[in-house]
Amino acid sequence: MDSVVQSADSRLAQRQRLLRDGQIILHRGWSLLDCRIVNASASGAGLTLNGASPLPQEFDLLHIREQTLVPCEVSWRRGNRLGVRFTGPVRNRRLAGSQSAKLGRL
């Protein structure tokens, strides 16, 4: 029975329900796309977009409440819902260098 449970959920870590506002950062900070972070774990997150916007395979995710950025890679997508895998360390938005400066001007 354990093998059935493992194959039904291939996530690396248990996700926690969040329901927090986020932004997808594109083109090194020159474009922003609002999203909702519906769940997250240490290795990835589930996101909901306002529409079925085209996205690159990799982007940065801004957690608005925590003011942190994390690089992501799209794992799956169904309409306006997608799952991402974190591909690098979490960075403080204020310390993220030129990307932070671009975001601050918006």
Contacts in CASP RR format, 6 or more apart in sequence:
PFRMAT RR
TARGET T0000
AUTHOR 0000-0000-0000
METHOD contacts of the structure
MODEL  1
MDSVVQSADSRLAQRQRLLRDGQIILHRGWSLLDCRIVNASASGAGLTLN
GASPLPQEFDLLHIREQTLVPCEVSWRRGNRLGVRFTGPVRNRRLAGSQS
AKLGRL
11 41 0 8 1.000
11 43 0 8 1.000
12 41 0 8 1.000
12 43 0 8 1.000
13 41 0 8 1.000
13 42 0 8 1.000
13 43 0 8 1.000
13 44 0 8 1.000
14 41 0 8 1.000
15 39 0 8 1.000
15 40 0 8 1.000
15 41 0 8 1.000
15 44 0 8 1.000
15 45 0 8 1.000
15 46 0 8 1.000
16 39 0 8 1.000
16 40 0 8 1.000
16 41 0 8 1.000
17 38 0 8 1.000
17 39 0 8 1.000
18 37 0 8 1.000
18 38 0 8 1.000
18 39 0 8 1.000
18 40 0 8 1.000
18 45 0 8 1.000
19 36 0 8 1.000
19 37 0 8 1.000
19 38 0 8 1.000
20 36 0 8 1.000
20 37 0 8 1.000
20 63 0 8 1.000
20 64 0 8 1.000
20 65 0 8 1.000
21 34 0 8 1.000
21 35 0 8 1.000
21 36 0 8 1.000
21 37 0 8 1.000
21 64 0 8 1.000
21 65 0 8 1.000
22 34 0 8 1.000
22 35 0 8 1.000
22 36 0 8 1.000
22 37 0 8 1.000
22 61 0 8 1.000
22 62 0 8 1.000
22 63 0 8 1.000
22 64 0 8 1.000
23 32 0 8 1.000
23 33 0 8 1.000
23 34 0 8 1.000
23 35 0 8 1.000
23 61 0 8 1.000
23 62 0 8 1.000
23 64 0 8 1.000
24 32 0 8 1.000
24 33 0 8 1.000
24 34 0 8 1.000
24 35 0 8 1.000
24 47 0 8 1.000
24 49 0 8 1.000
24 55 0 8 1.000
24 59 0 8 1.000
24 60 0 8 1.000
24 61 0 8 1.000
24 62 0 8 1.000
25 31 0 8 1.000
25 32 0 8 1.000
25 59 0 8 1.000
25 60 0 8 1.000
25 61 0 8 1.000
25 62 0 8 1.000
25 69 0 8 1.000
25 99 0 8 1.000
25 103 0 8 1.000
26 32 0 8 1.000
26 33 0 8 1.000
26 55 0 8 1.000
26 56 0 8 1.000
26 59 0 8 1.000
28 98 0 8 1.000
28 99 0 8 1.000
28 102 0 8 1.000
29 60 0 8 1.000
29 99 0 8 1.000
29 102 0 8 1.000
29 103 0 8 1.000
30 102 0 8 1.000
32 62 0 8 1.000
32 103 0 8 1.000
32 106 0 8 1.000
33 49 0 8 1.000
33 53 0 8 1.000
33 55 0 8 1.000
34 49 0 8 1.000
34 50 0 8 1.000
35 47 0 8 1.000
35 48 0 8 1.000
35 49 0 8 1.000
35 50 0 8 1.000
35 61 0 8 1.000
36 47 0 8 1.000
36 48 0 8 1.000
36 49 0 8 1.000
37 45 0 8 1.000
37 46 0 8 1.000
37 47 0 8 1.000
37 61 0 8 1.000
37 63 0 8 1.000
38 45 0 8 1.000
38 46 0 8 1.000
38 47 0 8 1.000
38 48 0 8 1.000
39 45 0 8 1.000
39 46 0 8 1.000
40 46 0 8 1.000
42 86 0 8 1.000
43 85 0 8 1.000
43 86 0 8 1.000
44 72 0 8 1.000
44 75 0 8 1.000
44 83 0 8 1.000
44 84 0 8 1.000
44 85 0 8 1.000
44 86 0 8 1.000
45 61 0 8 1.000
45 72 0 8 1.000
45 83 0 8 1.000
45 84 0 8 1.000
45 86 0 8 1.000
46 81 0 8 1.000
46 82 0 8 1.000
46 83 0 8 1.000
46 84 0 8 1.000
47 61 0 8 1.000
47 81 0 8 1.000
47 82 0 8 1.000
47 83 0 8 1.000
47 84 0 8 1.000
48 80 0 8 1.000
48 81 0 8 1.000
49 80 0 8 1.000
49 81 0 8 1.000
49 82 0 8 1.000
50 80 0 8 1.000
51 79 0 8 1.000
51 80 0 8 1.000
52 79 0 8 1.000
52 80 0 8 1.000
55 74 0 8 1.000
55 77 0 8 1.000
55 82 0 8 1.000
57 73 0 8 1.000
57 74 0 8 1.000
58 71 0 8 1.000
58 72 0 8 1.000
58 73 0 8 1.000
58 74 0 8 1.000
58 87 0 8 1.000
59 71 0 8 1.000
59 72 0 8 1.000
60 69 0 8 1.000
60 70 0 8 1.000
60 71 0 8 1.000
60 72 0 8 1.000
60 99 0 8 1.000
61 69 0 8 1.000
61 70 0 8 1.000
61 71 0 8 1.000
61 72 0 8 1.000
61 84 0 8 1.000
62 68 0 8 1.000
62 69 0 8 1.000
62 93 0 8 1.000
62 103 0 8 1.000
63 69 0 8 1.000
63 70 0 8 1.000
67 92 0 8 1.000
67 93 0 8 1.000
67 94 0 8 1.000
68 90 0 8 1.000
68 91 0 8 1.000
68 92 0 8 1.000
68 93 0 8 1.000
69 90 0 8 1.000
69 91 0 8 1.000
69 92 0 8 1.000
69 93 0 8 1.000
69 96 0 8 1.000
69 99 0 8 1.000
70 86 0 8 1.000
70 88 0 8 1.000
70 89 0 8 1.000
70 90 0 8 1.000
70 91 0 8 1.000
71 86 0 8 1.000
71 87 0 8 1.000
71 88 0 8 1.000
72 84 0 8 1.000
72 85 0 8 1.000
72 86 0 8 1.000
72 87 0 8 1.000
73 84 0 8 1.000
73 85 0 8 1.000
73 87 0 8 1.000
74 82 0 8 1.000
74 83 0 8 1.000
74 84 0 8 1.000
75 82 0 8 1.000
75 83 0 8 1.000
75 84 0 8 1.000
75 85 0 8 1.000
76 82 0 8 1.000
76 83 0 8 1.000
77 83 0 8 1.000
93 100 0 8 1.000
93 103 0 8 1.000
94 100 0 8 1.000
END
